[in-house]
Amino acid sequence: MTKAPLLSLLLLLLAAPRAAALTITLPPETARLKQIPGVEAATPYCYTCHSVDYITTQAPNMPRSFWAAEVDKMRHTYGAPVPDDQVAAIVDYLVKAYGDGNSKR
């Protein structure tokens, strides 16, 4: 390619209209985790990645094994930054608030 067509192409690219940045404003979060003991363990970690709706739309009254698997999936599949020492407290909260409430460890 000679210099003239290359220069023309460069000028054309520089003169082309630029795409405007797209700004998306999400509505405020209105759902809240159930305010029972243990909510303070779940709040900082669950809200980091998803809305409360993700939790509340799970099948009702699921056992501890379900919630433990969900927390494990969030950590190991999706990379949720939940420390090891918080896992049991979060699972306990989810079982009491959204699970069958009676599952033992």
Number of C-alpha atoms within 10 A of each C-alpha: 5 6 8 9 10 11 11 11 12 12 11 11 11 10 9 9 8 8 6 6 6 6 6 6 6 6 6 6 10 8 10 12 19 15 9 10 11 17 17 14 17 19 14 11 17 20 14 10 14 10 15 17 13 11 16 15 9 12 10 11 15 16 18 21 14 16 21 18 12 16 19 17 13 17 16 12 10 10 11 16 13 18 9 8 8 12 17 14 15 23 25 23 22 27 23 20 19 20 22 14 16 11 13 9 8
